[in-house]
Amino acid sequence: MIALTDDRGRLPWLSAARPGRFSEITACRHDQLTAKLRAAGLGAIADLGFVGLDHGGPDADPAVITGYKAARDRPLTRGKKLSDVRSRWGRRGHAENRLTCGE
């Protein structure tokens, strides 16, 4: 299940239960999570498993913020590494900011 909570812990939306074979990002896409976040005026900080979830367009505010993934032939720049450290620091201890899916 995927749950959206606001900064006060209120629950504006809860997904239906899905089989464990559904990946988190697939469930989020199926439920159109980014549209629900924008409609509720919320955003989320997510781990690297959610890279590519938010395709809101160049003028839209991001609904889901993730870090950067390095590739073998494309290492991260110093700025992207620093950004990743800051995003991890922002998630630490703040479970309400993470997108999670329970099996």
Secondary structure, 3 states (H helix, E strand, C coil): CCEECCCCCCCCEECCCCCCCCCHHHHHHHCCHHHHHHHHCCCEECCHHHCCCCCCCCCCCCCEECCCCCECCECCCHHHHHHHHHHHHHHCCCHHHCCCCCC
